[in-house]
Amino acid sequence: MNENQQRAHVMQKNQGFTMIELVVVIAILGILAAVALPHFIDSAKDAHRATVRSAGGAFTSAVSLVRGQYELNRNGGSNSCVAGNCQIDVAGYGNGTIDVNAAGWPVGTERSGNPGASTSMSADECRRLWGTLLQASAPSITGDHAAFTATANGTRCLYRYNLDGADDLIEYNANTGEVFVTFN
């Protein structure tokens, strides 16, 4: 083989990809996309659920802390009850504005007297309760792009998560102090 034939042979080998190679690469990319895309979508849903679980856990802890502070105050602890009333403005928790029902569970921030064991909630009370219980770590509950929306149903506060279809829910029962997180 002379020198010109060798150059032509080398150039012929380096002309690029064949059609079969391109089809195989495209097929592999399509398969990878079909497998990876559902995992990516599931990851986004998992992240939203983690946000709701986290907020529900923080709310549960805050409710328990208020109940503990109420019991401490009621049983003669270091923080006495304000004017002999342990239910209004529970001393020792947050900014001292949380009010509890007769069972010691949080029911709002602007109550007076001695709320009974079965205390109806309003959407405004649920919003104030959310912000006061969770303090600085509270996800947004008001505004155009609020993470949660608060509503009330009798003695229950319902906090609906808005950033993922509004079908996930944190439910607080003021009669029992129970907090439920529900995913749909």
LUMSE-859318 format. One line per field, with one value per atom (N, C-alpha, C): x, y, z; chain; residue in three letters; residue number from 0. Coordinates in Angstrom, 2 decimals. Layout:
! residues N
x <- (X, ...)
y <- (Y, ...)
z <- (Z, ...)
c <- (A, ...)
r <- (ala, ...)
k <- (NUM, ...)
//
This chain:
! residues 184
x <- (0.84, 0.00, 0.90, 0.62, 1.44, 0.93, 1.63, 1.34, -0.03, -0.44, -1.75, -2.88, -2.68, -3.70, -3.85, -2.71, -2.78, -3.55, -3.29, -4.02, -5.50, -5.85, -7.25, -7.92, -7.21, -7.74, -7.96, -7.00, -7.12, -8.28, -8.40, -9.46, -10.83, -10.89, -12.14, -12.58, -11.67, -11.99, -12.44, -12.04, -12.34, -13.43, -14.37, -15.40, -16.53, -16.67, -17.73, -18.48, -19.68, -20.51, -21.34, -21.59, -22.49, -23.92, -24.85, -26.27, -26.68, -26.17, -26.51, -26.00, -24.80, -24.27, -25.15, -25.59, -26.45, -27.80, -28.38, -29.65, -29.50, -28.41, -28.16, -28.02, -27.29, -27.10, -28.44, -29.24, -30.55, -31.46, -31.42, -32.25, -31.83, -30.54, -30.04, -30.48, -30.36, -30.80, -32.29, -33.08, -34.53, -34.87, -34.19, -34.42, -34.03, -32.89, -32.46, -33.47, -33.98, -34.97, -36.25, -36.68, -37.90, -37.76, -36.57, -36.33, -36.09, -35.37, -34.99, -36.11, -36.94, -37.97, -38.96, -39.48, -40.39, -39.70, -38.42, -37.70, -37.56, -37.34, -37.25, -38.59, -39.68, -41.01, -41.30, -40.98, -41.17, -40.33, -39.15, -38.29, -38.93, -39.56, -40.23, -41.39, -42.17, -43.30, -42.77, -41.69, -41.09, -40.62, -40.07, -39.62, -40.80, -41.92, -43.11, -43.64, -43.68, -44.16, -43.26, -41.96, -41.03, -41.30, -41.65, -41.99, -43.22, -44.24, -45.48, -45.21, -44.46, -44.12, -43.35, -42.41, -41.60, -42.46, -43.33, -44.22, -45.16, -45.68, -46.55, -45.83, -44.58, -43.79, -43.48, -43.14, -42.88, -44.13, -45.28, -46.55, -46.87, -46.69, -46.92, -46.03, -44.76, -43.84, -44.25, -44.65, -45.06, -46.30, -47.27, -48.48, -48.11, -47.21, -46.77, -46.03, -45.22, -44.50, -45.46, -46.46, -47.46, -48.19, -48.59, -49.29, -48.41, -47.15, -46.22, -46.07, -45.96, -45.83, -47.10, -48.25, -49.53, -49.58, -49.19, -49.20, -48.23, -47.07, -46.08, -46.63, -47.21, -47.78, -48.94, -49.79, -50.98, -50.64, -49.57, -49.18, -48.16, -48.14, -47.29, -45.83, -45.51, -44.11, -43.56, -42.40, -41.72, -42.46, -43.25, -44.04, -45.48, -45.90, -47.27, -48.25, -49.51, -50.57, -50.86, -51.18, -51.47, -52.82, -52.84, -54.06, -54.85, -54.15, -54.80, -55.41, -55.26, -55.83, -54.69, -54.63, -53.57, -53.87, -55.10, -55.51, -55.21, -55.19, -55.00, -53.55, -52.93, -51.54, -50.61, -50.44, -49.61, -48.20, -47.86, -46.54, -45.46, -44.34, -43.21, -43.10, -44.10, -44.00, -44.01, -43.02, -42.95, -43.12, -43.98, -44.19, -45.30, -45.76, -46.74, -48.15, -48.52, -49.87, -50.73, -50.20, -50.97, -52.03, -53.25, -54.35, -54.68, -55.10, -55.42, -56.85, -57.40, -58.72, -58.61, -59.72, -59.73, -58.86, -58.61, -57.76, -56.28, -55.97, -54.58, -54.03, -54.90, -54.44, -54.61, -53.66, -53.71, -54.98, -55.62, -56.83, -56.79, -55.72, -55.66, -54.74, -54.88, -54.02, -54.81, -56.09, -56.86, -58.13, -58.06, -59.22, -59.23, -60.34, -60.45, -61.27, -61.25, -62.01, -61.36, -62.19, -61.72, -62.33, -61.67, -62.24, -62.54, -63.68, -64.07, -63.20, -63.50, -62.72, -62.99, -64.21, -64.56, -64.70, -63.68, -63.62, -63.57, -64.59, -64.61, -63.50, -62.98, -61.89, -62.40, -61.81, -62.08, -60.82, -60.97, -59.80, -58.77, -59.22, -58.29, -57.53, -58.24, -57.56, -56.55, -56.90, -55.97, -54.72, -54.88, -53.72, -52.83, -53.45, -52.66, -51.97, -52.67, -52.10, -50.87, -50.99, -49.88, -48.64, -48.81, -47.68, -47.09, -47.94, -47.45, -46.80, -47.37, -46.78, -45.44, -45.40, -44.18, -43.17, -43.58, -42.72, -41.94, -40.66, -39.85, -39.76, -39.95, -39.80, -41.08, -42.13, -43.42, -43.39, -43.76, -43.93, -45.05, -44.99, -45.97, -47.39, -48.31, -49.70, -50.62, -50.04, -50.81, -50.07, -50.76, -50.15, -50.49, -50.04, -50.35, -49.71, -48.53, -47.80, -47.58, -48.60, -48.49, -48.28, -47.42, -47.19, -48.41, -49.11, -50.28, -51.45, -52.65, -53.86, -54.57, -54.99, -55.65, -57.16, -57.88, -59.33, -59.68, -60.93, -61.37, -62.61, -62.76, -63.94, -64.27, -65.13, -65.48, -64.28, -63.83, -62.68, -61.37, -61.38, -60.18, -59.66, -58.34, -57.67, -57.12, -57.38, -56.90, -55.92, -54.72, -53.67, -53.37, -53.84, -53.70, -52.44, -51.60, -50.35, -50.66, -50.31, -50.69, -49.69, -48.45, -47.41, -47.32, -48.23, -48.20, -49.61, -50.48, -51.83, -52.84, -52.43, -53.31, -54.08, -53.44, -54.12, -53.47, -52.44, -51.81, -52.27, -52.43, -53.12, -52.49, -52.40, -52.06, -53.34, -53.78, -55.02, -54.72, -55.16, -54.97, -56.33, -56.49, -57.71, -57.48, -58.13, -57.93, -58.53, -59.43, -60.01, -59.03, -58.23, -57.34, -55.86, -55.52, -54.12, -53.47, -54.23, -53.67, -53.42, -52.31, -51.97, -51.81, -52.54, -52.48, -51.94, -51.11, -50.62, -51.18, -51.89, -52.55, -52.06, -51.71, -51.27, -52.29, -52.65, -53.56, -52.86)
y <- (-1.16, 0.00, 1.23, 2.12, 3.32, 4.34, 5.45, 6.47, 7.10, 7.38, 7.97, 7.01, 5.73, 4.76, 4.63, 4.72, 4.65, 5.85, 7.06, 8.26, 8.12, 7.64, 7.47, 6.46, 5.41, 4.38, 4.94, 5.72, 6.34, 7.34, 8.16, 9.16, 8.48, 7.36, 6.65, 6.12, 5.69, 5.17, 6.29, 7.53, 8.64, 9.57, 9.05, 9.90, 10.22, 9.56, 9.86, 8.61, 8.84, 7.73, 7.16, 5.89, 5.28, 5.49, 5.29, 5.47, 4.50, 3.30, 2.30, 2.76, 3.31, 3.80, 4.93, 5.84, 6.94, 6.43, 5.46, 4.89, 4.21, 3.48, 2.81, 3.83, 4.91, 5.95, 6.61, 6.92, 7.54, 6.59, 5.31, 4.32, 4.23, 4.23, 4.16, 5.41, 6.58, 7.81, 7.79, 7.28, 7.17, 6.25, 5.13, 4.20, 4.83, 5.50, 6.17, 7.24, 8.01, 9.05, 8.42, 7.32, 6.66, 6.09, 5.68, 5.13, 6.25, 7.28, 8.33, 9.32, 9.65, 10.66, 10.31, 9.09, 8.77, 8.89, 8.57, 8.70, 10.16, 11.02, 12.45, 12.99, 12.58, 13.03, 12.53, 11.28, 10.75, 11.51, 11.94, 12.70, 14.02, 14.69, 15.96, 15.73, 14.69, 14.37, 14.02, 13.26, 12.92, 14.16, 15.13, 16.37, 17.15, 17.21, 17.89, 17.17, 15.86, 15.10, 15.29, 15.37, 15.61, 16.98, 17.96, 19.28, 19.21, 18.49, 18.37, 17.58, 16.49, 15.69, 16.53, 17.30, 18.15, 19.19, 19.86, 20.85, 20.19, 19.01, 18.28, 17.86, 17.42, 17.04, 18.22, 19.35, 20.57, 21.02, 20.94, 21.34, 20.41, 19.11, 18.14, 18.44, 18.71, 19.01, 20.28, 21.30, 22.56, 22.37, 21.60, 21.33, 20.62, 19.66, 18.94, 19.85, 20.74, 21.68, 22.62, 23.11, 23.98, 23.21, 21.99, 21.17, 20.95, 20.65, 20.46, 21.73, 22.88, 24.15, 24.46, 24.18, 24.37, 23.53, 22.25, 21.37, 21.85, 22.30, 22.82, 24.04, 24.96, 26.17, 25.82, 24.92, 24.55, 23.86, 23.12, 22.36, 23.09, 24.43, 25.22, 25.25, 25.16, 25.22, 26.62, 26.86, 28.14, 29.28, 28.98, 30.01, 29.90, 30.85, 30.77, 31.19, 30.89, 31.24, 32.73, 33.37, 34.80, 35.04, 35.81, 36.14, 34.89, 33.82, 32.58, 31.78, 32.25, 31.55, 30.91, 29.59, 28.87, 28.68, 28.97, 28.69, 29.83, 31.05, 32.20, 32.67, 32.89, 33.36, 32.48, 31.26, 30.28, 30.84, 31.14, 31.70, 30.64, 31.07, 30.17, 29.54, 29.76, 29.24, 30.41, 30.48, 31.50, 32.90, 33.67, 35.06, 35.19, 34.07, 34.09, 34.45, 34.17, 34.51, 33.29, 32.10, 30.89, 30.65, 30.37, 30.03, 28.55, 27.89, 26.46, 26.22, 25.07, 24.70, 24.04, 23.57, 22.97, 21.72, 21.07, 19.89, 20.24, 21.53, 21.95, 21.98, 21.82, 21.82, 23.21, 23.66, 25.01, 25.23, 26.41, 26.75, 28.14, 28.88, 30.20, 31.13, 32.43, 33.44, 34.63, 34.70, 35.87, 35.50, 34.45, 34.01, 34.72, 34.56, 35.10, 34.12, 34.31, 33.42, 32.07, 31.05, 29.67, 28.83, 28.71, 27.92, 26.49, 25.96, 24.60, 23.55, 22.29, 21.19, 21.05, 21.33, 21.26, 22.68, 23.16, 24.56, 24.63, 25.26, 25.42, 26.38, 26.10, 26.90, 27.65, 28.81, 29.54, 29.49, 29.81, 29.81, 30.83, 32.00, 33.00, 32.48, 31.80, 31.23, 30.17, 29.38, 28.35, 29.00, 30.10, 30.80, 31.38, 32.03, 32.60, 31.50, 30.40, 29.28, 28.73, 28.56, 28.06, 28.93, 30.24, 31.16, 31.25, 31.22, 31.36, 30.08, 28.93, 27.66, 27.41, 27.62, 27.30, 28.44, 29.63, 30.80, 31.04, 31.23, 31.63, 30.54, 29.28, 28.20, 27.89, 28.67, 28.37, 28.59, 27.56, 27.78, 28.80, 29.51, 30.58, 30.02, 30.78, 30.37, 31.47, 32.60, 33.71, 34.22, 34.97, 35.54, 34.77, 35.30, 34.71, 33.35, 33.14, 31.89, 31.15, 31.12, 30.47, 28.97, 28.40, 26.96, 26.21, 26.75, 26.11, 27.08, 26.54, 27.31, 26.74, 27.62, 27.18, 27.33, 26.29, 26.34, 25.67, 25.82, 25.21, 24.37, 23.32, 22.46, 22.03, 22.80, 22.51, 22.73, 21.68, 21.77, 21.42, 21.36, 20.96, 22.10, 22.19, 23.10, 22.23, 22.64, 21.91, 22.79, 22.28, 23.01, 22.25, 22.78, 22.14, 22.66, 21.74, 22.09, 22.46, 23.68, 24.22, 23.97, 23.65, 23.65, 22.37, 21.42, 20.17, 19.62, 20.40, 19.93, 20.12, 20.66, 20.94, 19.70, 18.53, 17.33, 16.69, 17.32, 16.84, 17.74, 17.15, 17.85, 17.57, 18.61, 18.47, 18.84, 17.96, 18.19, 18.19, 19.23, 19.36, 19.31, 18.40, 18.28, 18.94, 20.09, 20.84, 20.14, 19.19, 18.45, 17.45, 16.84, 15.75, 16.08, 17.16, 17.49, 16.67, 15.82, 14.96, 15.75, 15.40, 15.99, 14.84, 14.94, 13.91, 14.52, 13.76, 14.16, 13.15, 13.67, 12.81, 13.16, 12.12, 12.30, 11.64, 12.34, 11.78, 11.65)
z <- (0.00, 0.00, 0.00, -0.94, -0.99, 0.03, 0.11, 1.12, 0.91, -0.29, -0.57, -0.20, -0.48, -0.13, 1.38, 2.11, 3.57, 4.14, 3.60, 4.06, 3.79, 2.63, 2.26, 3.19, 3.52, 4.41, 5.82, 6.32, 7.65, 7.66, 6.63, 6.56, 6.49, 5.79, 5.66, 7.02, 7.86, 9.18, 10.13, 9.94, 10.85, 10.31, 9.56, 8.98, 9.97, 11.08, 12.05, 12.45, 13.01, 13.48, 12.35, 12.43, 11.47, 11.94, 11.07, 11.41, 12.52, 12.50, 13.52, 14.89, 14.94, 16.21, 16.77, 15.91, 16.35, 16.87, 16.19, 16.62, 17.97, 18.17, 19.46, 20.58, 20.36, 21.38, 21.72, 20.70, 20.94, 21.71, 21.38, 22.09, 23.55, 23.81, 25.20, 25.97, 25.35, 26.02, 26.30, 25.39, 25.60, 26.76, 26.84, 27.95, 29.28, 29.32, 30.55, 30.98, 30.02, 30.34, 30.87, 30.27, 30.71, 32.13, 32.49, 33.82, 34.84, 34.48, 35.43, 35.72, 34.74, 34.92, 36.04, 36.10, 37.22, 38.59, 38.66, 39.93, 40.31, 39.34, 39.61, 40.11, 39.48, 39.90, 41.30, 41.61, 42.96, 43.98, 43.60, 44.52, 44.89, 43.93, 44.22, 45.17, 44.95, 45.85, 47.24, 47.29, 48.58, 49.33, 48.62, 49.26, 49.83, 49.10, 49.61, 50.85, 50.79, 51.96, 53.16, 52.93, 54.05, 54.68, 53.86, 54.39, 55.28, 54.83, 55.61, 56.89, 56.79, 57.99, 59.00, 58.51, 59.37, 60.10, 59.36, 59.98, 60.97, 60.62, 61.55, 62.80, 62.67, 63.83, 64.73, 64.11, 64.89, 65.63, 64.95, 65.57, 66.75, 66.56, 67.64, 68.84, 68.59, 69.69, 70.42, 69.67, 70.28, 71.15, 70.66, 71.43, 72.74, 72.67, 73.86, 74.84, 74.32, 75.19, 75.91, 75.20, 75.84, 76.94, 76.63, 77.63, 78.85, 78.64, 79.75, 80.58, 79.92, 80.65, 81.43, 80.85, 81.53, 82.80, 82.70, 83.87, 84.94, 84.52, 85.46, 86.20, 85.45, 86.06, 87.00, 86.58, 87.34, 88.64, 88.63, 89.83, 90.68, 90.59, 91.47, 91.11, 89.84, 89.42, 89.57, 89.00, 89.15, 88.45, 87.41, 86.73, 87.21, 88.02, 88.53, 87.45, 87.69, 86.75, 86.87, 85.75, 85.74, 86.40, 87.47, 88.22, 88.58, 88.90, 89.29, 88.15, 86.91, 85.76, 84.97, 84.97, 84.25, 82.78, 82.35, 80.97, 80.01, 80.46, 79.59, 79.69, 78.55, 78.49, 79.32, 78.86, 79.57, 79.73, 80.97, 81.27, 81.06, 80.47, 80.30, 78.93, 78.06, 76.70, 75.73, 74.87, 73.83, 74.38, 73.74, 74.18, 75.22, 75.76, 76.84, 76.41, 75.16, 74.71, 74.39, 74.53, 74.21, 75.29, 74.83, 75.72, 75.52, 76.61, 76.54, 77.03, 76.64, 77.12, 78.49, 79.03, 80.37, 80.46, 79.33, 79.32, 79.15, 78.94, 78.82, 77.40, 76.40, 75.01, 74.41, 73.59, 73.01, 72.17, 72.37, 71.62, 71.02, 71.18, 70.58, 71.34, 71.03, 71.66, 72.19, 71.91, 72.31, 73.07, 73.86, 74.64, 75.99, 76.69, 78.05, 78.87, 80.18, 81.06, 81.19, 81.28, 81.41, 80.30, 79.14, 78.05, 78.50, 78.07, 78.44, 77.76, 78.05, 77.48, 75.99, 75.55, 74.14, 73.62, 72.95, 72.51, 71.00, 70.42, 68.96, 68.52, 67.35, 66.79, 65.56, 65.28, 64.04, 63.18, 61.91, 61.01, 61.49, 61.97, 62.48, 63.70, 64.61, 65.78, 65.36, 64.37, 63.88, 63.29, 62.54, 61.97, 63.08, 64.06, 65.17, 65.97, 66.18, 66.93, 66.21, 64.89, 64.07, 64.25, 64.06, 64.14, 65.54, 66.56, 67.93, 68.43, 68.08, 68.50, 67.83, 66.52, 65.77, 65.77, 66.15, 66.27, 64.98, 65.05, 63.88, 62.82, 63.18, 62.21, 61.45, 61.66, 61.04, 59.53, 58.75, 57.31, 57.08, 55.98, 55.74, 55.67, 56.23, 56.27, 55.73, 55.39, 54.81, 53.57, 52.76, 51.56, 50.31, 49.18, 47.88, 47.67, 48.19, 47.98, 49.29, 50.14, 51.45, 51.28, 52.11, 52.07, 52.57, 53.57, 54.16, 54.20, 54.22, 54.41, 55.63, 56.55, 57.77, 57.66, 58.08, 58.21, 59.53, 59.94, 61.19, 60.92, 61.71, 61.65, 63.07, 63.72, 65.12, 66.02, 66.66, 67.57, 66.89, 65.57, 64.82, 63.95, 63.90, 62.96, 61.84, 60.62, 59.44, 58.69, 58.48, 57.77, 56.48, 55.37, 54.06, 53.37, 52.89, 52.20, 50.76, 50.36, 49.06, 47.94, 48.24, 47.23, 46.40, 46.66, 45.92, 45.74, 45.15, 44.86, 45.97, 47.09, 48.24, 48.70, 48.65, 49.10, 50.34, 50.88, 52.11, 53.25, 54.44, 55.51, 56.87, 57.68, 59.10, 59.86, 60.73, 61.47, 62.97, 63.64, 65.08, 65.76, 66.73, 67.50, 68.86, 69.09, 70.33, 71.54, 71.34, 72.47, 73.05, 72.19, 72.64, 72.52, 71.79, 71.56, 70.48, 69.81, 68.76, 67.48, 66.83, 65.54, 64.55, 63.44, 62.41, 61.13, 60.43, 59.11, 58.11, 57.10, 56.11, 54.72, 53.96, 52.57, 51.65, 50.59, 49.58, 48.25)
c <- (A, A, A, A, A, A, A, A, A, A, A, A, A, A, A, A, A, A, A, A, A, A, A, A, A, A, A, A, A, A, A, A, A, A, A, A, A, A, A, A, A, A, A, A, A, A, A, A, A, A, A, A, A, A, A, A, A, A, A, A, A, A, A, A, A, A, A, A, A, A, A, A, A, A, A, A, A, A, A, A, A, A, A, A, A, A, A, A, A, A, A, A, A, A, A, A, A, A, A, A, A, A, A, A, A, A, A, A, A, A, A, A, A, A, A, A, A, A, A, A, A, A, A, A, A, A, A, A, A, A, A, A, A, A, A, A, A, A, A, A, A, A, A, A, A, A, A, A, A, A, A, A, A, A, A, A, A, A, A, A, A, A, A, A, A, A, A, A, A, A, A, A, A, A, A, A, A, A, A, A, A, A, A, A, A, A, A, A, A, A, A, A, A, A, A, A, A, A, A, A, A, A, A, A, A, A, A, A, A, A, A, A, A, A, A, A, A, A, A, A, A, A, A, A, A, A, A, A, A, A, A, A, A, A, A, A, A, A, A, A, A, A, A, A, A, A, A, A, A, A, A, A, A, A, A, A, A, A, A, A, A, A, A, A, A, A, A, A, A, A, A, A, A, A, A, A, A, A, A, A, A, A, A, A, A, A, A, A, A, A, A, A, A, A, A, A, A, A, A, A, A, A, A, A, A, A, A, A, A, A, A, A, A, A, A, A, A, A, A, A, A, A, A, A, A, A, A, A, A, A, A, A, A, A, A, A, A, A, A, A, A, A, A, A, A, A, A, A, A, A, A, A, A, A, A, A, A, A, A, A, A, A, A, A, A, A, A, A, A, A, A, A, A, A, A, A, A, A, A, A, A, A, A, A, A, A, A, A, A, A, A, A, A, A, A, A, A, A, A, A, A, A, A, A, A, A, A, A, A, A, A, A, A, A, A, A, A, A, A, A, A, A, A, A, A, A, A, A, A, A, A, A, A, A, A, A, A, A, A, A, A, A, A, A, A, A, A, A, A, A, A, A, A, A, A, A, A, A, A, A, A, A, A, A, A, A, A, A, A, A, A, A, A, A, A, A, A, A, A, A, A, A, A, A, A, A, A, A, A, A, A, A, A, A, A, A, A, A, A, A, A, A, A, A, A, A, A, A, A, A, A, A, A, A, A, A, A, A, A, A, A, A, A, A, A, A, A, A, A, A, A, A, A, A, A, A, A, A, A, A, A, A, A, A, A, A, A, A, A, A, A, A)
r <- (met, met, met, asn, asn, asn, glu, glu, glu, asn, asn, asn, gln, gln, gln, gln, gln, gln, arg, arg, arg, ala, ala, ala, his, his, his, val, val, val, met, met, met, gln, gln, gln, lys, lys, lys, asn, asn, asn, gln, gln, gln, gly, gly, gly, phe, phe, phe, thr, thr, thr, met, met, met, ile, ile, ile, glu, glu, glu, leu, leu, leu, val, val, val, val, val, val, val, val, val, ile, ile, ile, ala, ala, ala, ile, ile, ile, leu, leu, leu, gly, gly, gly, ile, ile, ile, leu, leu, leu, ala, ala, ala, ala, ala, ala, val, val, val, ala, ala, ala, leu, leu, leu, pro, pro, pro, his, his, his, phe, phe, phe, ile, ile, ile, asp, asp, asp, ser, ser, ser, ala, ala, ala, lys, lys, lys, asp, asp, asp, ala, ala, ala, his, his, his, arg, arg, arg, ala, ala, ala, thr, thr, thr, val, val, val, arg, arg, arg, ser, ser, ser, ala, ala, ala, gly, gly, gly, gly, gly, gly, ala, ala, ala, phe, phe, phe, thr, thr, thr, ser, ser, ser, ala, ala, ala, val, val, val, ser, ser, ser, leu, leu, leu, val, val, val, arg, arg, arg, gly, gly, gly, gln, gln, gln, tyr, tyr, tyr, glu, glu, glu, leu, leu, leu, asn, asn, asn, arg, arg, arg, asn, asn, asn, gly, gly, gly, gly, gly, gly, ser, ser, ser, asn, asn, asn, ser, ser, ser, cys, cys, cys, val, val, val, ala, ala, ala, gly, gly, gly, asn, asn, asn, cys, cys, cys, gln, gln, gln, ile, ile, ile, asp, asp, asp, val, val, val, ala, ala, ala, gly, gly, gly, tyr, tyr, tyr, gly, gly, gly, asn, asn, asn, gly, gly, gly, thr, thr, thr, ile, ile, ile, asp, asp, asp, val, val, val, asn, asn, asn, ala, ala, ala, ala, ala, ala, gly, gly, gly, trp, trp, trp, pro, pro, pro, val, val, val, gly, gly, gly, thr, thr, thr, glu, glu, glu, arg, arg, arg, ser, ser, ser, gly, gly, gly, asn, asn, asn, pro, pro, pro, gly, gly, gly, ala, ala, ala, ser, ser, ser, thr, thr, thr, ser, ser, ser, met, met, met, ser, ser, ser, ala, ala, ala, asp, asp, asp, glu, glu, glu, cys, cys, cys, arg, arg, arg, arg, arg, arg, leu, leu, leu, trp, trp, trp, gly, gly, gly, thr, thr, thr, leu, leu, leu, leu, leu, leu, gln, gln, gln, ala, ala, ala, ser, ser, ser, ala, ala, ala, pro, pro, pro, ser, ser, ser, ile, ile, ile, thr, thr, thr, gly, gly, gly, asp, asp, asp, his, his, his, ala, ala, ala, ala, ala, ala, phe, phe, phe, thr, thr, thr, ala, ala, ala, thr, thr, thr, ala, ala, ala, asn, asn, asn, gly, gly, gly, thr, thr, thr, arg, arg, arg, cys, cys, cys, leu, leu, leu, tyr, tyr, tyr, arg, arg, arg, tyr, tyr, tyr, asn, asn, asn, leu, leu, leu, asp, asp, asp, gly, gly, gly, ala, ala, ala, asp, asp, asp, asp, asp, asp, leu, leu, leu, ile, ile, ile, glu, glu, glu, tyr, tyr, tyr, asn, asn, asn, ala, ala, ala, asn, asn, asn, thr, thr, thr, gly, gly, gly, glu, glu, glu, val, val, val, phe, phe, phe, val, val, val, thr, thr, thr, phe, phe, phe, asn, asn, asn)
k <- (0, 0, 0, 1, 1, 1, 2, 2, 2, 3, 3, 3, 4, 4, 4, 5, 5, 5, 6, 6, 6, 7, 7, 7, 8, 8, 8, 9, 9, 9, 10, 10, 10, 11, 11, 11, 12, 12, 12, 13, 13, 13, 14, 14, 14, 15, 15, 15, 16, 16, 16, 17, 17, 17, 18, 18, 18, 19, 19, 19, 20, 20, 20, 21, 21, 21, 22, 22, 22, 23, 23, 23, 24, 24, 24, 25, 25, 25, 26, 26, 26, 27, 27, 27, 28, 28, 28, 29, 29, 29, 30, 30, 30, 31, 31, 31, 32, 32, 32, 33, 33, 33, 34, 34, 34, 35, 35, 35, 36, 36, 36, 37, 37, 37, 38, 38, 38, 39, 39, 39, 40, 40, 40, 41, 41, 41, 42, 42, 42, 43, 43, 43, 44, 44, 44, 45, 45, 45, 46, 46, 46, 47, 47, 47, 48, 48, 48, 49, 49, 49, 50, 50, 50, 51, 51, 51, 52, 52, 52, 53, 53, 53, 54, 54, 54, 55, 55, 55, 56, 56, 56, 57, 57, 57, 58, 58, 58, 59, 59, 59, 60, 60, 60, 61, 61, 61, 62, 62, 62, 63, 63, 63, 64, 64, 64, 65, 65, 65, 66, 66, 66, 67, 67, 67, 68, 68, 68, 69, 69, 69, 70, 70, 70, 71, 71, 71, 72, 72, 72, 73, 73, 73, 74, 74, 74, 75, 75, 75, 76, 76, 76, 77, 77, 77, 78, 78, 78, 79, 79, 79, 80, 80, 80, 81, 81, 81, 82, 82, 82, 83, 83, 83, 84, 84, 84, 85, 85, 85, 86, 86, 86, 87, 87, 87, 88, 88, 88, 89, 89, 89, 90, 90, 90, 91, 91, 91, 92, 92, 92, 93, 93, 93, 94, 94, 94, 95, 95, 95, 96, 96, 96, 97, 97, 97, 98, 98, 98, 99, 99, 99, 100, 100, 100, 101, 101, 101, 102, 102, 102, 103, 103, 103, 104, 104, 104, 105, 105, 105, 106, 106, 106, 107, 107, 107, 108, 108, 108, 109, 109, 109, 110, 110, 110, 111, 111, 111, 112, 112, 112, 113, 113, 113, 114, 114, 114, 115, 115, 115, 116, 116, 116, 117, 117, 117, 118, 118, 118, 119, 119, 119, 120, 120, 120, 121, 121, 121, 122, 122, 122, 123, 123, 123, 124, 124, 124, 125, 125, 125, 126, 126, 126, 127, 127, 127, 128, 128, 128, 129, 129, 129, 130, 130, 130, 131, 131, 131, 132, 132, 132, 133, 133, 133, 134, 134, 134, 135, 135, 135, 136, 136, 136, 137, 137, 137, 138, 138, 138, 139, 139, 139, 140, 140, 140, 141, 141, 141, 142, 142, 142, 143, 143, 143, 144, 144, 144, 145, 145, 145, 146, 146, 146, 147, 147, 147, 148, 148, 148, 149, 149, 149, 150, 150, 150, 151, 151, 151, 152, 152, 152, 153, 153, 153, 154, 154, 154, 155, 155, 155, 156, 156, 156, 157, 157, 157, 158, 158, 158, 159, 159, 159, 160, 160, 160, 161, 161, 161, 162, 162, 162, 163, 163, 163, 164, 164, 164, 165, 165, 165, 166, 166, 166, 167, 167, 167, 168, 168, 168, 169, 169, 169, 170, 170, 170, 171, 171, 171, 172, 172, 172, 173, 173, 173, 174, 174, 174, 175, 175, 175, 176, 176, 176, 177, 177, 177, 178, 178, 178, 179, 179, 179, 180, 180, 180, 181, 181, 181, 182, 182, 182, 183, 183, 183)
//
